């Protein structure tokens, strides 16, 4: 998974390398201070103090410029990676089969697109930069400690493995806790999306209390999961803080004893304590970074899970054909899967033929399979058995694009996109002319109504067409299908309103 994550840096490699070089330079410059402080104490020369004060002033100015680059361009790298991943995920969502959307809440999908990828973006910027910076600082501090006194450096080197062992053990507990927390965030988003979308029904039935109770349940689960993740993080940070403090105490005692017995000078002892302090800073940074790493990697894991989901069926070698001719259902069987993964049969051995040019109506009770037949012909779902063909060609042998290009659909549940009436009629047929759009609207008997609106065809329909009546939405949907001018048109209870 780490290799896959690293691959997203490739298009932005130049900016990333610039960010890392600046971080490396800042880390190296930080190693100057303790040594300068030790020299000032050792030399006790005013000229030396003034010269090195000027040098440090220049170092500070350089660091300010480098930190600007790290903060600005480093975040730009993270945002660009986030944008690339979001575009890739959104494109993949367009290719997932209908069955995925039957089983997944919209809020959960939005959580993966927005919340998860924001955390990934933060990790993409801060993760490599902070880890690299901390590594350089720790290694540099240890090298400088060795130049002061080998025994003092050895004490620190022997102590650090115990800190690492604790960090690795505590990290495992944090992994599980933060993954569960992320799932609960998705549940909250799903509940909010569902509640807001149905707010008119909620008000009509005075069911505000019902919605609040439903939200309280998922919100309670989130609080419990988040509290558990923070408990694991508290144990981690508390333990690491104790290790840091004890390291400082150990350095103070061991260095103080060597100074007392004249093994090291006062200047070396001062530099030693400053380097220990410098060593603690990146260690604290890594402790703080662990939460971000957990959030980011959990988000990336969920991103990968969704990206690894198979796209809807496409034939390996699509047949090139005009799909011109009769529609034939031959002994077709189909069933929807329930939550246990078992098929619930809807169609059993269905056979019929629709001649080219015919208009055929399917009549039957609710749940009899009329809508299912309308879903099987454009291959929104794959049939379980039998053959569906158009002009003698099995629809499973052609690409989805070729098949659906021949079919216009007016769904039972009319959906309009937020935008204008024009946008919705021309959706899927952007190359059609103004005259063709108006003709389609007239055929759907919506043109006169639209022209009576202040904005005409530029009138906004609102989210999901909430500003229009059910009949008006259906007519716009019918106009959209007419404008496509496909040889096959499926009308699923298209005039119900």
C-alpha positions in Angstrom: 0.0 0.0 0.0 2.9 2.3 0.7 4.3 1.8 -2.8 0.9 2.7 -4.3 0.7 5.8 -2.1 4.1 6.9 -3.2 3.1 6.6 -6.9 0.8 9.6 -6.5 3.9 11.9 -5.9 5.3 11.1 -9.4 3.4 13.9 -11.3 4.5 16.4 -8.7 8.0 15.1 -8.1 9.8 18.5 -8.7 7.7 20.3 -6.1 8.1 17.4 -3.7 11.9 17.3 -4.1 12.0 21.1 -3.6 10.0 20.7 -0.4 12.3 17.9 0.9 15.4 19.9 0.1 14.1 22.9 2.0 13.2 20.6 4.9 16.6 19.0 4.9 18.3 22.4 4.8 16.2 23.6 7.8 17.1 20.5 9.8 20.8 20.9 9.1 20.7 24.6 10.0 19.1 23.7 13.3 22.2 21.7 14.2 24.3 24.8 14.2 22.8 26.5 17.4 24.0 24.2 20.2 27.5 24.1 18.8 27.6 27.9 18.5 26.3 28.2 22.1 29.0 25.9 23.3 31.8 27.8 21.5 30.6 31.1 22.8 30.8 29.7 26.4 34.2 28.2 25.7 35.9 31.1 23.9 34.4 34.0 25.9 35.3 36.5 23.2 33.0 39.5 22.3 34.1 39.5 18.7 33.3 35.9 18.4 29.8 36.6 19.9 29.2 39.5 17.5 30.4 37.5 14.4 28.3 34.4 15.2 25.3 36.5 16.1 25.4 38.0 12.6 25.8 34.5 11.1 22.8 33.3 13.1 20.8 36.3 12.0 21.5 35.3 8.4 20.6 31.7 9.2 17.3 32.8 10.7 16.4 34.8 7.6 17.2 31.9 5.3 15.1 29.6 7.5 12.2 32.0 7.3 12.3 31.8 3.5 12.7 28.0 3.5 9.8 27.6 5.9 7.6 29.7 3.6 8.4 27.4 0.7 7.8 24.3 2.9 4.4 25.6 4.2 3.1 27.0 0.9 4.4 24.6 -1.8 4.3 21.6 0.5 0.6 22.1 1.0 0.2 22.7 -2.7 1.7 19.2 -3.3 -0.8 17.7 -0.8 -3.7 19.5 -2.4 -2.7 18.4 -5.9 -2.3 14.8 -4.8 -5.7 15.0 -3.2 -7.2 16.4 -6.4 -5.7 13.6 -8.5 -7.0 11.0 -6.1 -10.5 12.5 -6.0 -10.7 12.7 -9.8 -9.5 9.1 -10.1 -12.0 8.0 -7.5 -14.9 10.0 -9.0 -14.1 8.5 -12.4 -14.1 5.0 -10.9 -17.5 5.7 -9.2 -19.0 6.4 -12.6 -17.9 2.9 -13.7 -19.2 0.9 -10.7 -22.3 -1.3 -11.3 -25.8 -0.4 -10.2 -25.6 -3.0 -7.4 -22.9 -1.0 -5.6 -25.3 2.0 -5.4 -28.1 -0.3 -4.2 -26.1 -1.3 -1.2 -24.1 1.9 -0.4 -25.4 5.2 1.1 -24.6 8.4 -0.7 -23.3 10.0 2.5 -20.8 7.1 2.9 -19.5 7.8 -0.7 -19.2 11.5 0.0 -17.3 10.7 3.2 -14.7 8.8 1.1 -14.5 11.5 -1.5 -14.2 14.5 0.9 -13.3 13.6 4.5 -11.0 10.6 3.8 -9.1 12.3 1.0 -8.6 15.5 3.0 -6.8 13.4 5.6 -4.8 11.7 2.9 -3.8 15.2 1.6 -2.6 16.3 5.0 -0.5 13.1 5.3 0.8 13.5 1.8 2.3 16.9 2.7 3.2 16.6 6.4 4.1 12.9 6.5 7.2 12.6 4.3 8.3 16.2 5.3 8.0 15.7 9.1 9.4 12.2 9.0 12.4 13.2 6.9 13.0 16.4 8.9 12.8 14.5 12.2 15.1 11.7 10.9 17.8 14.2 9.8 17.5 16.1 13.1 17.7 12.9 15.2 20.7 11.4 13.2 22.4 14.8 13.1 22.0 15.3 16.9 23.3 11.8 17.5 26.4 12.5 15.4 27.0 15.7 17.1 26.6 14.0 20.5 29.3 11.5 19.4 31.7 14.4 18.7 31.2 15.7 22.3 31.5 12.4 24.2 31.1 8.8 23.0 29.8 7.5 26.3 27.0 10.1 26.5 26.0 9.3 22.9 26.0 5.5 23.7 23.6 6.1 26.6 21.1 7.8 24.3 21.5 5.1 21.6 20.8 2.4 24.1 17.7 4.2 25.3 16.0 4.9 21.9 15.2 1.2 21.0 12.9 1.0 24.1 11.0 4.1 22.9 10.6 2.6 19.4 9.4 -0.7 20.8 6.7 1.1 22.8 5.7 3.2 19.8 5.3 0.2 17.5 3.1 -1.7 20.1 0.9 1.3 20.8 0.6 2.1 17.1 -1.2 -1.2 16.5 -3.9 -0.4 18.9 -4.3 3.1 17.3 -4.7 1.6 13.9 -7.8 -0.4 14.8 -9.3 2.4 16.8 -8.9 5.0 14.0 -10.2 2.7 11.3 -13.4 2.1 13.3 -13.7 5.9 13.9 -13.5 6.6 10.2 -16.4 4.1 9.5 -18.6 6.0 12.1 -17.8 9.3 10.3 -19.2 7.8 7.1 -22.3 6.6 8.9 -22.9 10.2 10.2 -22.5 11.6 6.7 -25.0 9.0 5.4 -27.5 9.8 8.0 -27.2 13.6 7.4 -27.6 13.1 3.6 -30.7 10.9 4.1 -32.3 13.3 6.6 -31.7 16.5 4.6 -32.8 14.9 1.4 -36.1 13.8 3.0 -36.7 17.0 5.1 -40.0 17.7 3.3 -41.4 14.3 4.2 -40.1 14.8 7.8 -41.9 18.1 8.2 -45.1 16.7 6.5 -45.3 13.9 9.1 -44.0 16.0 12.1 -41.2 13.4 12.4 -38.5 15.8 13.5 -38.1 13.9 16.8 -37.8 10.6 14.9 -34.9 12.0 12.8 -33.2 13.4 15.9 -33.4 10.0 17.6 -32.0 8.3 14.5 -29.2 10.8 14.4 -28.5 10.5 18.1 -27.9 6.7 17.6 -25.2 7.1 14.9 -23.8 10.2 16.6 -23.5 8.1 19.8 -21.6 5.4 18.0 -19.3 8.0 16.5 -18.6 9.5 19.9 -17.9 6.1 21.4 -15.5 5.1 18.5 -13.8 8.5 18.5 -13.3 8.3 22.3 -11.8 4.8 21.9 -9.4 6.1 19.3 -8.4 9.0 21.5 -7.9 6.6 24.4 -5.5 4.6 22.3 -3.8 7.9 21.2 -3.7 9.1 24.8 -1.9 6.0 25.9 0.5 6.4 23.0 1.2 10.1 23.6 1.3 9.8 27.4 3.8 6.9 27.1 6.0 8.8 24.6 5.9 11.9 26.7 7.1 9.9 29.7 9.9 8.4 27.6 10.9 11.9 26.4 11.0 13.4 29.9 13.0 10.4 31.2 15.5 10.8 28.4 16.0 14.4 29.4 16.5 13.4 33.0 18.9 10.7 32.0 20.9 13.1 29.9 21.0 15.7 32.7 22.2 13.2 35.3 24.7 11.4 33.2 26.1 14.6 31.6 26.1 16.3 35.0 28.1 13.5 36.5 30.7 13.6 33.7 30.9 17.4 34.1 31.3 17.0 37.9 34.2 14.6 37.4 35.8 16.9 34.7 35.3 14.3 32.0 33.6 16.9 29.8 33.9 20.7 29.9 31.1 23.1 30.8 30.8 24.2 27.1 30.4 20.5 26.0 27.9 19.9 28.8 25.9 22.9 27.6 26.0 21.7 24.0 25.1 18.2 25.1 21.9 19.3 26.9 20.9 21.5 23.9 21.4 18.6 21.5 19.2 16.4 23.8 16.6 19.1 23.7 16.9 19.2 19.9 16.6 15.4 19.9 13.4 15.6 21.9 11.8 18.1 19.4 11.6 15.7 16.4 10.6 12.9 18.7 7.6 15.0 19.9 6.9 15.8 16.2 6.8 12.2 15.4 4.4 11.6 18.3 2.1 14.3 17.1 2.4 13.0 13.5 1.2 9.5 14.5 -2.4 10.8 14.7 -2.1 12.3 11.3 -0.5 9.1 9.9 -3.4 7.0 11.4 -6.1 9.3 9.9 -4.3 9.5 6.6 -3.5 5.8 6.1 -7.0 4.8 7.3 -8.4 7.2 4.7 -6.0 5.8 2.0 -6.9 2.3 2.9 -10.6 3.1 2.4 -9.7 4.8 -0.9 -7.9 1.7 -2.1 -10.8 -0.5 -1.0 -13.2 1.4 -3.2 -10.7 1.7 -6.1 -10.2 -2.1 -6.0 -13.9 -2.7 -6.4 -14.5 -4.2 -9.9 -16.1 -1.9 -12.5 -19.3 -2.9 -14.2 -19.1 -5.7 -16.8 -17.5 -5.0 -20.1 -16.8 -7.7 -22.8 -13.1 -8.5 -23.3 -13.6 -8.1 -27.1 -16.6 -6.0 -27.8 -18.5 -6.6 -31.0 -18.8 -3.7 -33.4 -22.5 -3.5 -34.5 -25.3 -1.1 -35.1 -27.7 -3.1 -32.9 -30.4 -2.6 -35.5 -33.3 -5.0 -35.3 -35.7 -6.8 -33.0 -35.3 -7.0 -29.2 -35.5 -10.6 -27.9 -35.7 -11.8 -24.3 -35.1 -15.6 -24.5 -35.6 -17.6 -21.3 -34.2 -14.7 -19.1 -33.8 -15.2 -15.4 -32.7 -12.6 -12.9 -32.8 -12.0 -9.1 -31.5 -9.3 -6.8 -29.1 -10.2 -4.1 -30.2 -9.7 -0.5 -28.0 -8.7 2.4 -27.0 -12.3 2.9 -25.8 -12.5 -0.7 -28.7 -14.8 -1.7 -30.7 -14.2 -4.9 -34.3 -13.1 -4.7 -35.7 -14.2 -8.0 -37.7 -11.6 -9.9 -37.8 -13.0 -13.4 -38.0 -16.7 -14.2 -37.7 -17.9 -17.8 -39.1 -14.7 -19.4 -39.3 -14.8 -23.2 -40.8 -12.2 -25.6 -39.9 -10.4 -28.8 -40.3 -6.7 -29.6 -40.3 -6.1 -33.4 -38.4 -3.2 -34.8 -40.7 -0.2 -35.0 -43.3 -1.6 -32.5 -44.5 0.1 -29.3 -45.0 -2.5 -26.6 -46.5 -1.9 -23.1 -45.7 -4.2 -20.1 -48.7 -4.3 -17.7 -48.6 -6.0 -14.3 -48.8 -5.7 -10.6 -46.2 -3.7 -8.6 -43.1 -5.8 -8.1 -43.8 -8.0 -11.1 -40.6 -7.2 -12.8 -41.5 -4.4 -15.3 -38.8 -2.0 -14.0 -36.3 -4.9 -13.8 -36.8 -5.6 -17.6 -36.1 -1.9 -18.2 -32.9 -2.2 -16.2 -31.7 -5.4 -17.9 -32.0 -4.1 -21.5 -29.3 -1.3 -21.0 -27.4 -3.8 -18.9 -27.7 -1.8 -15.7 -27.7 -5.3 -14.1 -26.4 -8.6 -15.6 -29.0 -11.3 -16.2 -28.5 -14.5 -14.3 -29.6 -16.7 -17.2 -31.0 -16.7 -20.8 -30.2 -14.3 -23.6 -31.1 -10.7 -24.4 -30.4 -9.7 -27.9 -30.9 -6.7 -30.2 -30.8 -7.4 -34.0 -29.5 -10.9 -33.2 -26.5 -9.6 -31.2 -26.3 -10.6 -27.5 -26.1 -7.3 -25.5 -23.4 -8.9 -23.4 -21.1 -8.9 -26.5 -21.1 -5.1 -27.0 -19.6 -2.3 -24.9 -21.8 -0.4 -22.5 -21.2 2.8 -24.4 -22.4 1.2 -27.7 -25.4 -0.4 -26.1 -26.6 2.7 -24.2 -26.0 5.0 -27.1 -29.0 3.2 -28.7 -31.3 3.5 -25.8 -33.1 6.5 -24.2 -34.5 6.0 -20.7 -37.2 7.8 -18.7 -36.9 6.3 -15.3 -39.7 5.6 -12.8 -37.9 7.8 -10.3 -37.3 11.0 -12.3 -34.0 12.7 -11.5 -33.1 16.2 -12.5 -29.6 17.7 -11.8 -29.1 21.0 -10.1 -28.9 23.5 -12.9 -31.2 25.0 -15.5 -34.0 23.4 -17.5 -31.8 23.7 -20.6 -29.0 21.8 -18.8 -31.3 19.0 -17.9 -33.0 18.6 -21.3 -29.6 18.7 -23.1 -27.9 16.4 -20.6 -26.2 13.6 -22.5 -26.8 15.4 -25.8 -24.7 18.5 -25.6 -24.1 18.5 -29.4 -27.8 19.1 -30.2 -28.9 22.4 -31.5 -31.3 24.9 -29.9 -34.0 24.1 -32.4 -33.7 20.4 -31.7 -34.0 21.0 -28.0 -37.1 23.2 -28.4 -38.6 20.6 -30.7 -38.0 17.9 -28.0 -39.6 20.1 -25.4 -42.6 20.7 -27.6 -43.1 17.0 -28.1 -42.9 16.5 -24.4 -45.5 19.3 -24.0 -43.3 21.4 -21.7 -42.2 24.2 -24.0 -45.2 26.5 -23.4 -44.8 26.2 -19.6 -41.0 26.9 -19.8 -41.6 30.0 -22.0 -44.0 31.3 -19.3 -41.2 31.3 -16.7 -39.2 34.5 -16.1 -36.0 32.8 -16.9 -37.3 30.6 -19.7 -35.0 27.7 -20.4 -32.3 29.2 -18.0 -34.7 28.8 -15.0 -32.9 26.9 -12.2 -34.7 23.6 -11.2 -33.1 23.4 -7.7 -31.6 20.3 -6.2 -33.2 17.2 -7.7 -35.7 19.5 -9.4 -37.5 20.5 -6.1 -38.7 23.8 -7.7 -40.8 21.9 -10.2 -43.9 19.7 -9.9 -43.8 16.0 -10.4 -45.4 16.3 -13.8 -43.1 19.0 -14.9 -40.1 17.0 -13.9 -41.4 14.0 -15.9 -42.0 16.1 -19.0 -38.4 17.5 -18.8 -37.1 13.9 -18.5 -39.2 12.9 -21.5 -37.9 15.8 -23.5 -34.3 14.7 -22.5 -35.1 11.2 -23.9 -36.7 12.6 -27.1 -33.6 14.9 -27.7 -31.3 11.9 -27.6 -33.3 10.5 -30.6 -32.2 6.9 -29.8 -33.8 4.0 -31.8 -35.0 2.4 -28.5 -36.8 4.3 -25.8 -37.7 2.9 -22.4 -40.5 4.6 -20.5 -40.9 3.3 -17.0 -44.2 4.7 -15.8 -43.1 7.9 -17.4 -46.5 9.6 -17.2 -47.5 8.6 -13.7 -47.5 12.3 -12.6 
